[in-house]
Amino acid sequence: MTKKSRTDKRSKSGAQTECPICKKMLRGAKGVKMHMDERHADQRANAQAGAK
Ligand SMILES: [Zn+2]
């Protein structure tokens, strides 16, 4: 098997969403949600009114 390390598939870069907290570019709203869960779990809870 030939493993290509530089297989950067960047054909469609239109599904990029910016994280409102750290301004990191992520892939779609789903990516942002997952990113927030890992990086901004506490801040994400804060965004939800009446989460706690
Ligand atoms: Zn972020």
mmCIF file of the protein (N, C-alpha, C, O) and its ligand, coordinates in Angstrom:
data_MODEL
# 
_entry.id   MODEL 
# 
loop_
_entity.id 
_entity.type 
_entity.pdbx_number_of_molecules 
1 polymer     1 
2 non-polymer 1 
# 
_entity_poly.entity_id                      1 
_entity_poly.type                           'polypeptide(L)' 
_entity_poly.nstd_linkage                   no 
_entity_poly.nstd_monomer                   no 
_entity_poly.pdbx_seq_one_letter_code       MTKKSRTDKRSKSGAQTECPICKKMLRGAKGVKMHMDERHADQRANAQAGAK 
_entity_poly.pdbx_seq_one_letter_code_can   MTKKSRTDKRSKSGAQTECPICKKMLRGAKGVKMHMDERHADQRANAQAGAK 
_entity_poly.pdbx_strand_id                 A 
# 
loop_
_entity_poly_seq.entity_id 
_entity_poly_seq.num 
_entity_poly_seq.mon_id 
_entity_poly_seq.hetero 
1 1  MET n 
1 2  THR n 
1 3  LYS n 
1 4  LYS n 
1 5  SER n 
1 6  ARG n 
1 7  THR n 
1 8  ASP n 
1 9  LYS n 
1 10 ARG n 
1 11 SER n 
1 12 LYS n 
1 13 SER n 
1 14 GLY n 
1 15 ALA n 
1 16 GLN n 
1 17 THR n 
1 18 GLU n 
1 19 CYS n 
1 20 PRO n 
1 21 ILE n 
1 22 CYS n 
1 23 LYS n 
1 24 LYS n 
1 25 MET n 
1 26 LEU n 
1 27 ARG n 
1 28 GLY n 
1 29 ALA n 
1 30 LYS n 
1 31 GLY n 
1 32 VAL n 
1 33 LYS n 
1 34 MET n 
1 35 HIS n 
1 36 MET n 
1 37 ASP n 
1 38 GLU n 
1 39 ARG n 
1 40 HIS n 
1 41 ALA n 
1 42 ASP n 
1 43 GLN n 
1 44 ARG n 
1 45 ALA n 
1 46 ASN n 
1 47 ALA n 
1 48 GLN n 
1 49 ALA n 
1 50 GLY n 
1 51 ALA n 
1 52 LYS n 
# 
loop_
_struct_asym.id 
_struct_asym.entity_id 
A 1 
B 2 
# 
loop_
_chem_comp.id 
_chem_comp.type 
_chem_comp.mon_nstd_flag 
ALA 'L-peptide linking' y 
ARG 'L-peptide linking' y 
ASN 'L-peptide linking' y 
ASP 'L-peptide linking' y 
CYS 'L-peptide linking' y 
GLN 'L-peptide linking' y 
GLU 'L-peptide linking' y 
GLY 'peptide linking'   y 
HIS 'L-peptide linking' y 
ILE 'L-peptide linking' y 
LEU 'L-peptide linking' y 
LYS 'L-peptide linking' y 
MET 'L-peptide linking' y 
PRO 'L-peptide linking' y 
SER 'L-peptide linking' y 
THR 'L-peptide linking' y 
VAL 'L-peptide linking' y 
ZN  non-polymer         . 
# 
_pdbx_entity_nonpoly.entity_id   2 
_pdbx_entity_nonpoly.name        ? 
_pdbx_entity_nonpoly.comp_id     ZN 
# 
_pdbx_nonpoly_scheme.asym_id         B 
_pdbx_nonpoly_scheme.entity_id       2 
_pdbx_nonpoly_scheme.mon_id          ZN 
_pdbx_nonpoly_scheme.ndb_seq_num     1 
_pdbx_nonpoly_scheme.pdb_seq_num     101 
_pdbx_nonpoly_scheme.auth_seq_num    101 
_pdbx_nonpoly_scheme.pdb_mon_id      ZN 
_pdbx_nonpoly_scheme.auth_mon_id     ZN 
_pdbx_nonpoly_scheme.pdb_strand_id   A 
_pdbx_nonpoly_scheme.pdb_ins_code    . 
# 
loop_
_atom_site.group_PDB 
_atom_site.id 
_atom_site.type_symbol 
_atom_site.label_atom_id 
_atom_site.label_alt_id 
_atom_site.label_comp_id 
_atom_site.label_asym_id 
_atom_site.label_entity_id 
_atom_site.label_seq_id 
_atom_site.pdbx_PDB_ins_code 
_atom_site.Cartn_x 
_atom_site.Cartn_y 
_atom_site.Cartn_z 
_atom_site.occupancy 
_atom_site.B_iso_or_equiv 
_atom_site.pdbx_formal_charge 
_atom_site.auth_seq_id 
_atom_site.auth_comp_id 
_atom_site.auth_asym_id 
_atom_site.auth_atom_id 
_atom_site.pdbx_PDB_model_num 
ATOM   1   N  N  . MET A 1 1  ? 0.838   -1.214 0.000  1.00 0.00 ? 1   MET A N  1 
ATOM   2   C  CA . MET A 1 1  ? 0.000   0.000  0.000  1.00 0.00 ? 1   MET A CA 1 
ATOM   3   C  C  . MET A 1 1  ? 0.868   1.258  0.000  1.00 0.00 ? 1   MET A C  1 
ATOM   4   O  O  . MET A 1 1  ? 1.808   1.388  0.784  1.00 0.00 ? 1   MET A O  1 
ATOM   5   N  N  . THR A 1 2  ? 0.539   2.137  -0.863 1.00 0.00 ? 2   THR A N  1 
ATOM   6   C  CA . THR A 1 2  ? 1.306   3.392  -0.907 1.00 0.00 ? 2   THR A CA 1 
ATOM   7   C  C  . THR A 1 2  ? 0.566   4.465  -0.106 1.00 0.00 ? 2   THR A C  1 
ATOM   8   O  O  . THR A 1 2  ? -0.547  4.869  -0.445 1.00 0.00 ? 2   THR A O  1 
ATOM   9   N  N  . LYS A 1 3  ? 1.196   4.895  0.926  1.00 0.00 ? 3   LYS A N  1 
ATOM   10  C  CA . LYS A 1 3  ? 0.542   5.885  1.784  1.00 0.00 ? 3   LYS A CA 1 
ATOM   11  C  C  . LYS A 1 3  ? 1.031   7.289  1.430  1.00 0.00 ? 3   LYS A C  1 
ATOM   12  O  O  . LYS A 1 3  ? 2.186   7.640  1.674  1.00 0.00 ? 3   LYS A O  1 
ATOM   13  N  N  . LYS A 1 4  ? 0.159   8.054  0.871  1.00 0.00 ? 4   LYS A N  1 
ATOM   14  C  CA . LYS A 1 4  ? 0.528   9.433  0.534  1.00 0.00 ? 4   LYS A CA 1 
ATOM   15  C  C  . LYS A 1 4  ? 0.236   10.346 1.715  1.00 0.00 ? 4   LYS A C  1 
ATOM   16  O  O  . LYS A 1 4  ? -0.903  10.504 2.154  1.00 0.00 ? 4   LYS A O  1 
ATOM   17  N  N  . SER A 1 5  ? 1.277   10.915 2.188  1.00 0.00 ? 5   SER A N  1 
ATOM   18  C  CA . SER A 1 5  ? 1.128   11.755 3.389  1.00 0.00 ? 5   SER A CA 1 
ATOM   19  C  C  . SER A 1 5  ? 0.563   13.126 3.035  1.00 0.00 ? 5   SER A C  1 
ATOM   20  O  O  . SER A 1 5  ? -0.101  13.774 3.844  1.00 0.00 ? 5   SER A O  1 
ATOM   21  N  N  . ARG A 1 6  ? 0.842   13.546 1.817  1.00 0.00 ? 6   ARG A N  1 
ATOM   22  C  CA . ARG A 1 6  ? 0.357   14.890 1.461  1.00 0.00 ? 6   ARG A CA 1 
ATOM   23  C  C  . ARG A 1 6  ? -0.883  14.805 0.593  1.00 0.00 ? 6   ARG A C  1 
ATOM   24  O  O  . ARG A 1 6  ? -0.946  15.335 -0.517 1.00 0.00 ? 6   ARG A O  1 
ATOM   25  N  N  . THR A 1 7  ? -1.858  14.118 1.146  1.00 0.00 ? 7   THR A N  1 
ATOM   26  C  CA . THR A 1 7  ? -3.117  14.021 0.421  1.00 0.00 ? 7   THR A CA 1 
ATOM   27  C  C  . THR A 1 7  ? -4.117  14.985 1.021  1.00 0.00 ? 7   THR A C  1 
ATOM   28  O  O  . THR A 1 7  ? -5.097  14.588 1.651  1.00 0.00 ? 7   THR A O  1 
ATOM   29  N  N  . ASP A 1 8  ? -3.855  16.214 0.819  1.00 0.00 ? 8   ASP A N  1 
ATOM   30  C  CA . ASP A 1 8  ? -4.737  17.238 1.367  1.00 0.00 ? 8   ASP A CA 1 
ATOM   31  C  C  . ASP A 1 8  ? -5.899  17.485 0.419  1.00 0.00 ? 8   ASP A C  1 
ATOM   32  O  O  . ASP A 1 8  ? -5.773  18.179 -0.590 1.00 0.00 ? 8   ASP A O  1 
ATOM   33  N  N  . LYS A 1 9  ? -7.007  16.910 0.766  1.00 0.00 ? 9   LYS A N  1 
ATOM   34  C  CA . LYS A 1 9  ? -8.178  17.100 -0.101 1.00 0.00 ? 9   LYS A CA 1 
ATOM   35  C  C  . LYS A 1 9  ? -8.830  18.442 0.203  1.00 0.00 ? 9   LYS A C  1 
ATOM   36  O  O  . LYS A 1 9  ? -9.551  18.602 1.188  1.00 0.00 ? 9   LYS A O  1 
ATOM   37  N  N  . ARG A 1 10 ? -8.560  19.375 -0.654 1.00 0.00 ? 10  ARG A N  1 
ATOM   38  C  CA . ARG A 1 10 ? -9.165  20.698 -0.462 1.00 0.00 ? 10  ARG A CA 1 
ATOM   39  C  C  . ARG A 1 10 ? -9.896  21.118 -1.716 1.00 0.00 ? 10  ARG A C  1 
ATOM   40  O  O  . ARG A 1 10 ? -9.659  22.186 -2.281 1.00 0.00 ? 10  ARG A O  1 
ATOM   41  N  N  . SER A 1 11 ? -10.786 20.250 -2.130 1.00 0.00 ? 11  SER A N  1 
ATOM   42  C  CA . SER A 1 11 ? -11.506 20.550 -3.361 1.00 0.00 ? 11  SER A CA 1 
ATOM   43  C  C  . SER A 1 11 ? -12.621 21.553 -3.087 1.00 0.00 ? 11  SER A C  1 
ATOM   44  O  O  . SER A 1 11 ? -12.796 22.530 -3.815 1.00 0.00 ? 11  SER A O  1 
ATOM   45  N  N  . LYS A 1 12 ? -13.360 21.288 -2.033 1.00 0.00 ? 12  LYS A N  1 
ATOM   46  C  CA . LYS A 1 12 ? -14.471 22.190 -1.715 1.00 0.00 ? 12  LYS A CA 1 
ATOM   47  C  C  . LYS A 1 12 ? -14.240 22.827 -0.351 1.00 0.00 ? 12  LYS A C  1 
ATOM   48  O  O  . LYS A 1 12 ? -14.481 22.211 0.687  1.00 0.00 ? 12  LYS A O  1 
ATOM   49  N  N  . SER A 1 13 ? -13.782 24.037 -0.373 1.00 0.00 ? 13  SER A N  1 
ATOM   50  C  CA . SER A 1 13 ? -13.508 24.724 0.899  1.00 0.00 ? 13  SER A CA 1 
ATOM   51  C  C  . SER A 1 13 ? -14.586 25.753 1.199  1.00 0.00 ? 13  SER A C  1 
ATOM   52  O  O  . SER A 1 13 ? -14.315 26.835 1.720  1.00 0.00 ? 13  SER A O  1 
ATOM   53  N  N  . GLY A 1 14 ? -15.802 25.392 0.858  1.00 0.00 ? 14  GLY A N  1 
ATOM   54  C  CA . GLY A 1 14 ? -16.883 26.350 1.075  1.00 0.00 ? 14  GLY A CA 1 
ATOM   55  C  C  . GLY A 1 14 ? -17.657 26.050 2.339  1.00 0.00 ? 14  GLY A C  1 
ATOM   56  O  O  . GLY A 1 14 ? -18.533 26.814 2.744  1.00 0.00 ? 14  GLY A O  1 
ATOM   57  N  N  . ALA A 1 15 ? -17.322 24.921 2.962  1.00 0.00 ? 15  ALA A N  1 
ATOM   58  C  CA . ALA A 1 15 ? -18.046 24.532 4.174  1.00 0.00 ? 15  ALA A CA 1 
ATOM   59  C  C  . ALA A 1 15 ? -17.216 24.842 5.401  1.00 0.00 ? 15  ALA A C  1 
ATOM   60  O  O  . ALA A 1 15 ? -17.074 24.013 6.299  1.00 0.00 ? 15  ALA A O  1 
ATOM   61  N  N  . GLN A 1 16 ? -16.674 26.038 5.426  1.00 0.00 ? 16  GLN A N  1 
ATOM   62  C  CA . GLN A 1 16 ? -15.845 26.394 6.569  1.00 0.00 ? 16  GLN A CA 1 
ATOM   63  C  C  . GLN A 1 16 ? -16.603 27.341 7.476  1.00 0.00 ? 16  GLN A C  1 
ATOM   64  O  O  . GLN A 1 16 ? -17.125 28.371 7.049  1.00 0.00 ? 16  GLN A O  1 
ATOM   65  N  N  . THR A 1 17 ? -16.645 26.965 8.726  1.00 0.00 ? 17  THR A N  1 
ATOM   66  C  CA . THR A 1 17 ? -17.327 27.791 9.720  1.00 0.00 ? 17  THR A CA 1 
ATOM   67  C  C  . THR A 1 17 ? -16.327 28.244 10.770 1.00 0.00 ? 17  THR A C  1 
ATOM   68  O  O  . THR A 1 17 ? -15.468 27.477 11.202 1.00 0.00 ? 17  THR A O  1 
ATOM   69  N  N  . GLU A 1 18 ? -16.449 29.467 11.161 1.00 0.00 ? 18  GLU A N  1 
ATOM   70  C  CA . GLU A 1 18 ? -15.512 30.014 12.132 1.00 0.00 ? 18  GLU A CA 1 
ATOM   71  C  C  . GLU A 1 18 ? -16.042 29.834 13.553 1.00 0.00 ? 18  GLU A C  1 
ATOM   72  O  O  . GLU A 1 18 ? -17.218 30.065 13.834 1.00 0.00 ? 18  GLU A O  1 
ATOM   73  N  N  . CYS A 1 19 ? -15.152 29.420 14.427 1.00 0.00 ? 19  CYS A N  1 
ATOM   74  C  CA . CYS A 1 19 ? -15.537 29.297 15.829 1.00 0.00 ? 19  CYS A CA 1 
ATOM   75  C  C  . CYS A 1 19 ? -15.691 30.699 16.411 1.00 0.00 ? 19  CYS A C  1 
ATOM   76  O  O  . CYS A 1 19 ? -14.761 31.503 16.350 1.00 0.00 ? 19  CYS A O  1 
ATOM   77  N  N  . PRO A 1 20 ? -16.872 30.997 16.977 1.00 0.00 ? 20  PRO A N  1 
ATOM   78  C  CA . PRO A 1 20 ? -17.137 32.345 17.515 1.00 0.00 ? 20  PRO A CA 1 
ATOM   79  C  C  . PRO A 1 20 ? -16.293 32.669 18.732 1.00 0.00 ? 20  PRO A C  1 
ATOM   80  O  O  . PRO A 1 20 ? -16.223 33.824 19.153 1.00 0.00 ? 20  PRO A O  1 
ATOM   81  N  N  . ILE A 1 21 ? -15.663 31.673 19.292 1.00 0.00 ? 21  ILE A N  1 
ATOM   82  C  CA . ILE A 1 21 ? -14.900 31.895 20.528 1.00 0.00 ? 21  ILE A CA 1 
ATOM   83  C  C  . ILE A 1 21 ? -13.417 32.105 20.230 1.00 0.00 ? 21  ILE A C  1 
ATOM   84  O  O  . ILE A 1 21 ? -12.835 33.098 20.666 1.00 0.00 ? 21  ILE A O  1 
ATOM   85  N  N  . CYS A 1 22 ? -12.803 31.187 19.495 1.00 0.00 ? 22  CYS A N  1 
ATOM   86  C  CA . CYS A 1 22 ? -11.371 31.284 19.259 1.00 0.00 ? 22  CYS A CA 1 
ATOM   87  C  C  . CYS A 1 22 ? -11.071 31.581 17.795 1.00 0.00 ? 22  CYS A C  1 
ATOM   88  O  O  . CYS A 1 22 ? -9.908  31.592 17.392 1.00 0.00 ? 22  CYS A O  1 
ATOM   89  N  N  . LYS A 1 23 ? -12.094 31.819 17.005 1.00 0.00 ? 23  LYS A N  1 
ATOM   90  C  CA . LYS A 1 23 ? -11.952 32.203 15.605 1.00 0.00 ? 23  LYS A CA 1 
ATOM   91  C  C  . LYS A 1 23 ? -11.232 31.145 14.774 1.00 0.00 ? 23  LYS A C  1 
ATOM   92  O  O  . LYS A 1 23 ? -10.589 31.453 13.770 1.00 0.00 ? 23  LYS A O  1 
ATOM   93  N  N  . LYS A 1 24 ? -11.351 29.917 15.203 1.00 0.00 ? 24  LYS A N  1 
ATOM   94  C  CA . LYS A 1 24 ? -10.716 28.848 14.456 1.00 0.00 ? 24  LYS A CA 1 
ATOM   95  C  C  . LYS A 1 24 ? -11.648 28.388 13.355 1.00 0.00 ? 24  LYS A C  1 
ATOM   96  O  O  . LYS A 1 24 ? -12.852 28.236 13.559 1.00 0.00 ? 24  LYS A O  1 
ATOM   97  N  N  . MET A 1 25 ? -11.068 28.168 12.180 1.00 0.00 ? 25  MET A N  1 
ATOM   98  C  CA . MET A 1 25 ? -11.880 27.739 11.063 1.00 0.00 ? 25  MET A CA 1 
ATOM   99  C  C  . MET A 1 25 ? -12.124 26.237 11.135 1.00 0.00 ? 25  MET A C  1 
ATOM   100 O  O  . MET A 1 25 ? -11.187 25.442 11.211 1.00 0.00 ? 25  MET A O  1 
ATOM   101 N  N  . LEU A 1 26 ? -13.377 25.874 11.110 1.00 0.00 ? 26  LEU A N  1 
ATOM   102 C  CA . LEU A 1 26 ? -13.724 24.468 11.199 1.00 0.00 ? 26  LEU A CA 1 
ATOM   103 C  C  . LEU A 1 26 ? -14.623 24.082 10.040 1.00 0.00 ? 26  LEU A C  1 
ATOM   104 O  O  . LEU A 1 26 ? -15.146 24.921 9.306  1.00 0.00 ? 26  LEU A O  1 
ATOM   105 N  N  . ARG A 1 27 ? -14.778 22.772 9.909  1.00 0.00 ? 27  ARG A N  1 
ATOM   106 C  CA . ARG A 1 27 ? -15.539 22.289 8.761  1.00 0.00 ? 27  ARG A CA 1 
ATOM   107 C  C  . ARG A 1 27 ? -17.015 22.146 9.117  1.00 0.00 ? 27  ARG A C  1 
ATOM   108 O  O  . ARG A 1 27 ? -17.434 21.140 9.689  1.00 0.00 ? 27  ARG A O  1 
ATOM   109 N  N  . GLY A 1 28 ? -17.765 23.126 8.787  1.00 0.00 ? 28  GLY A N  1 
ATOM   110 C  CA . GLY A 1 28 ? -19.201 23.055 8.975  1.00 0.00 ? 28  GLY A CA 1 
ATOM   111 C  C  . GLY A 1 28 ? -19.614 23.238 10.418 1.00 0.00 ? 28  GLY A C  1 
ATOM   112 O  O  . GLY A 1 28 ? -18.784 23.266 11.326 1.00 0.00 ? 28  GLY A O  1 
ATOM   113 N  N  . ALA A 1 29 ? -20.910 23.362 10.610 1.00 0.00 ? 29  ALA A N  1 
ATOM   114 C  CA . ALA A 1 29 ? -21.442 23.588 11.956 1.00 0.00 ? 29  ALA A CA 1 
ATOM   115 C  C  . ALA A 1 29 ? -21.163 22.378 12.842 1.00 0.00 ? 29  ALA A C  1 
ATOM   116 O  O  . ALA A 1 29 ? -20.987 22.504 14.054 1.00 0.00 ? 29  ALA A O  1 
ATOM   117 N  N  . LYS A 1 30 ? -21.126 21.216 12.221 1.00 0.00 ? 30  LYS A N  1 
ATOM   118 C  CA . LYS A 1 30 ? -20.868 19.999 12.981 1.00 0.00 ? 30  LYS A CA 1 
ATOM   119 C  C  . LYS A 1 30 ? -19.464 20.024 13.551 1.00 0.00 ? 30  LYS A C  1 
ATOM   120 O  O  . LYS A 1 30 ? -19.224 19.632 14.693 1.00 0.00 ? 30  LYS A O  1 
ATOM   121 N  N  . GLY A 1 31 ? -18.544 20.495 12.724 1.00 0.00 ? 31  GLY A N  1 
ATOM   122 C  CA . GLY A 1 31 ? -17.165 20.589 13.192 1.00 0.00 ? 31  GLY A CA 1 
ATOM   123 C  C  . GLY A 1 31 ? -17.037 21.578 14.330 1.00 0.00 ? 31  GLY A C  1 
ATOM   124 O  O  . GLY A 1 31 ? -16.298 21.347 15.286 1.00 0.00 ? 31  GLY A O  1 
ATOM   125 N  N  . VAL A 1 32 ? -17.750 22.668 14.225 1.00 0.00 ? 32  VAL A N  1 
ATOM   126 C  CA . VAL A 1 32 ? -17.717 23.687 15.277 1.00 0.00 ? 32  VAL A CA 1 
ATOM   127 C  C  . VAL A 1 32 ? -18.295 23.121 16.571 1.00 0.00 ? 32  VAL A C  1 
ATOM   128 O  O  . VAL A 1 32 ? -17.773 23.359 17.660 1.00 0.00 ? 32  VAL A O  1 
ATOM   129 N  N  . LYS A 1 33 ? -19.346 22.395 16.433 1.00 0.00 ? 33  LYS A N  1 
ATOM   130 C  CA . LYS A 1 33 ? -19.988 21.810 17.620 1.00 0.00 ? 33  LYS A CA 1 
ATOM   131 C  C  . LYS A 1 33 ? -19.028 20.851 18.322 1.00 0.00 ? 33  LYS A C  1 
ATOM   132 O  O  . LYS A 1 33 ? -18.893 20.873 19.545 1.00 0.00 ? 33  LYS A O  1 
ATOM   133 N  N  . MET A 1 34 ? -18.370 20.016 17.535 1.00 0.00 ? 34  MET A N  1 
ATOM   134 C  CA . MET A 1 34 ? -17.426 19.055 18.113 1.00 0.00 ? 34  MET A CA 1 
ATOM   135 C  C  . MET A 1 34 ? -16.238 19.788 18.717 1.00 0.00 ? 34  MET A C  1 
ATOM   136 O  O  . MET A 1 34 ? -15.753 19.422 19.788 1.00 0.00 ? 34  MET A O  1 
ATOM   137 N  N  . HIS A 1 35 ? -15.779 20.810 18.037 1.00 0.00 ? 35  HIS A N  1 
ATOM   138 C  CA . HIS A 1 35 ? -14.651 21.611 18.514 1.00 0.00 ? 35  HIS A CA 1 
ATOM   139 C  C  . HIS A 1 35 ? -15.012 22.297 19.829 1.00 0.00 ? 35  HIS A C  1 
ATOM   140 O  O  . HIS A 1 35 ? -14.207 22.337 20.759 1.00 0.00 ? 35  HIS A O  1 
ATOM   141 N  N  . MET A 1 36 ? -16.193 22.821 19.897 1.00 0.00 ? 36  MET A N  1 
ATOM   142 C  CA . MET A 1 36 ? -16.634 23.504 21.120 1.00 0.00 ? 36  MET A CA 1 
ATOM   143 C  C  . MET A 1 36 ? -16.769 22.512 22.271 1.00 0.00 ? 36  MET A C  1 
ATOM   144 O  O  . MET A 1 36 ? -16.474 22.829 23.424 1.00 0.00 ? 36  MET A O  1 
ATOM   145 N  N  . ASP A 1 37 ? -17.216 21.318 21.938 1.00 0.00 ? 37  ASP A N  1 
ATOM   146 C  CA . ASP A 1 37 ? -17.371 20.302 22.978 1.00 0.00 ? 37  ASP A CA 1 
ATOM   147 C  C  . ASP A 1 37 ? -16.027 19.970 23.605 1.00 0.00 ? 37  ASP A C  1 
ATOM   148 O  O  . ASP A 1 37 ? -15.939 19.670 24.796 1.00 0.00 ? 37  ASP A O  1 
ATOM   149 N  N  . GLU A 1 38 ? -14.993 20.026 22.796 1.00 0.00 ? 38  GLU A N  1 
ATOM   150 C  CA . GLU A 1 38 ? -13.678 19.650 23.312 1.00 0.00 ? 38  GLU A CA 1 
ATOM   151 C  C  . GLU A 1 38 ? -12.917 20.846 23.865 1.00 0.00 ? 38  GLU A C  1 
ATOM   152 O  O  . GLU A 1 38 ? -12.220 20.745 24.875 1.00 0.00 ? 38  GLU A O  1 
ATOM   153 N  N  . ARG A 1 39 ? -13.062 21.967 23.192 1.00 0.00 ? 39  ARG A N  1 
ATOM   154 C  CA . ARG A 1 39 ? -12.252 23.131 23.563 1.00 0.00 ? 39  ARG A CA 1 
ATOM   155 C  C  . ARG A 1 39 ? -12.981 24.120 24.456 1.00 0.00 ? 39  ARG A C  1 
ATOM   156 O  O  . ARG A 1 39 ? -12.399 24.701 25.372 1.00 0.00 ? 39  ARG A O  1 
ATOM   157 N  N  . HIS A 1 40 ? -14.244 24.297 24.178 1.00 0.00 ? 40  HIS A N  1 
ATOM   158 C  CA . HIS A 1 40 ? -14.994 25.317 24.924 1.00 0.00 ? 40  HIS A CA 1 
ATOM   159 C  C  . HIS A 1 40 ? -16.228 24.712 25.571 1.00 0.00 ? 40  HIS A C  1 
ATOM   160 O  O  . HIS A 1 40 ? -17.334 25.240 25.458 1.00 0.00 ? 40  HIS A O  1 
ATOM   161 N  N  . ALA A 1 41 ? -16.017 23.614 26.238 1.00 0.00 ? 41  ALA A N  1 
ATOM   162 C  CA . ALA A 1 41 ? -17.162 22.919 26.857 1.00 0.00 ? 41  ALA A CA 1 
ATOM   163 C  C  . ALA A 1 41 ? -17.847 23.829 27.871 1.00 0.00 ? 41  ALA A C  1 
ATOM   164 O  O  . ALA A 1 41 ? -19.075 23.897 27.928 1.00 0.00 ? 41  ALA A O  1 
ATOM   165 N  N  . ASP A 1 42 ? -17.046 24.526 28.669 1.00 0.00 ? 42  ASP A N  1 
ATOM   166 C  CA . ASP A 1 42 ? -17.623 25.394 29.691 1.00 0.00 ? 42  ASP A CA 1 
ATOM   167 C  C  . ASP A 1 42 ? -18.257 26.635 29.066 1.00 0.00 ? 42  ASP A C  1 
ATOM   168 O  O  . ASP A 1 42 ? -19.317 27.093 29.491 1.00 0.00 ? 42  ASP A O  1 
ATOM   169 N  N  . GLN A 1 43 ? -17.582 27.166 28.047 1.00 0.00 ? 43  GLN A N  1 
ATOM   170 C  CA . GLN A 1 43 ? -18.112 28.386 27.420 1.00 0.00 ? 43  GLN A CA 1 
ATOM   171 C  C  . GLN A 1 43 ? -19.340 28.086 26.604 1.00 0.00 ? 43  GLN A C  1 
ATOM   172 O  O  . GLN A 1 43 ? -20.233 28.922 26.464 1.00 0.00 ? 43  GLN A O  1 
ATOM   173 N  N  . ARG A 1 44 ? -19.381 26.879 26.064 1.00 0.00 ? 44  ARG A N  1 
ATOM   174 C  CA . ARG A 1 44 ? -20.535 26.487 25.285 1.00 0.00 ? 44  ARG A CA 1 
ATOM   175 C  C  . ARG A 1 44 ? -21.762 26.396 26.201 1.00 0.00 ? 44  ARG A C  1 
ATOM   176 O  O  . ARG A 1 44 ? -22.865 26.790 25.822 1.00 0.00 ? 44  ARG A O  1 
ATOM   177 N  N  . ALA A 1 45 ? -21.553 25.883 27.381 1.00 0.00 ? 45  ALA A N  1 
ATOM   178 C  CA . ALA A 1 45 ? -22.658 25.773 28.338 1.00 0.00 ? 45  ALA A CA 1 
ATOM   179 C  C  . ALA A 1 45 ? -23.145 27.164 28.715 1.00 0.00 ? 45  ALA A C  1 
ATOM   180 O  O  . ALA A 1 45 ? -24.327 27.386 28.977 1.00 0.00 ? 45  ALA A O  1 
ATOM   181 N  N  . ASN A 1 46 ? -22.196 28.089 28.734 1.00 0.00 ? 46  ASN A N  1 
ATOM   182 C  CA . ASN A 1 46 ? -22.534 29.457 29.086 1.00 0.00 ? 46  ASN A CA 1 
ATOM   183 C  C  . ASN A 1 46 ? -23.399 30.100 28.008 1.00 0.00 ? 46  ASN A C  1 
ATOM   184 O  O  . ASN A 1 46 ? -24.238 30.956 28.289 1.00 0.00 ? 46  ASN A O  1 
ATOM   185 N  N  . ALA A 1 47 ? -23.178 29.673 26.776 1.00 0.00 ? 47  ALA A N  1 
ATOM   186 C  CA . ALA A 1 47 ? -23.928 30.231 25.670 1.00 0.00 ? 47  ALA A CA 1 
ATOM   187 C  C  . ALA A 1 47 ? -25.385 29.780 25.730 1.00 0.00 ? 47  ALA A C  1 
ATOM   188 O  O  . ALA A 1 47 ? -26.288 30.491 25.289 1.00 0.00 ? 47  ALA A O  1 
ATOM   189 N  N  . GLN A 1 48 ? -25.590 28.617 26.270 1.00 0.00 ? 48  GLN A N  1 
ATOM   190 C  CA . GLN A 1 48 ? -26.943 28.129 26.383 1.00 0.00 ? 48  GLN A CA 1 
ATOM   191 C  C  . GLN A 1 48 ? -27.619 28.720 27.608 1.00 0.00 ? 48  GLN A C  1 
ATOM   192 O  O  . GLN A 1 48 ? -27.221 28.451 28.742 1.00 0.00 ? 48  GLN A O  1 
ATOM   193 N  N  . ALA A 1 49 ? -28.615 29.504 27.378 1.00 0.00 ? 49  ALA A N  1 
ATOM   194 C  CA . ALA A 1 49 ? -29.291 30.171 28.477 1.00 0.00 ? 49  ALA A CA 1 
ATOM   195 C  C  . ALA A 1 49 ? -30.032 29.164 29.339 1.00 0.00 ? 49  ALA A C  1 
ATOM   196 O  O  . ALA A 1 49 ? -30.884 28.419 28.855 1.00 0.00 ? 49  ALA A O  1 
ATOM   197 N  N  . GLY A 1 50 ? -29.701 29.153 30.602 1.00 0.00 ? 50  GLY A N  1 
ATOM   198 C  CA . GLY A 1 50 ? -30.370 28.263 31.511 1.00 0.00 ? 50  GLY A CA 1 
ATOM   199 C  C  . GLY A 1 50 ? -29.923 26.820 31.347 1.00 0.00 ? 50  GLY A C  1 
ATOM   200 O  O  . GLY A 1 50 ? -30.713 25.890 31.509 1.00 0.00 ? 50  GLY A O  1 
ATOM   201 N  N  . ALA A 1 51 ? -28.633 26.641 31.021 1.00 0.00 ? 51  ALA A N  1 
ATOM   202 C  CA . ALA A 1 51 ? -28.138 25.290 30.849 1.00 0.00 ? 51  ALA A CA 1 
ATOM   203 C  C  . ALA A 1 51 ? -27.928 24.619 32.193 1.00 0.00 ? 51  ALA A C  1 
ATOM   204 O  O  . ALA A 1 51 ? -28.039 23.401 32.338 1.00 0.00 ? 51  ALA A O  1 
ATOM   205 N  N  . LYS A 1 52 ? -27.629 25.431 33.139 1.00 0.00 ? 52  LYS A N  1 
ATOM   206 C  CA . LYS A 1 52 ? -27.387 24.853 34.457 1.00 0.00 ? 52  LYS A CA 1 
ATOM   207 C  C  . LYS A 1 52 ? -28.334 25.466 35.480 1.00 0.00 ? 52  LYS A C  1 
ATOM   208 O  O  . LYS A 1 52 ? -28.288 25.108 36.657 1.00 0.00 ? 52  LYS A O  1 
HETATM 209 ZN ZN . ZN  B 2 .  ? -12.912 27.545 19.353 1.00 0.00 2 101 ZN  A ZN 1 
# 
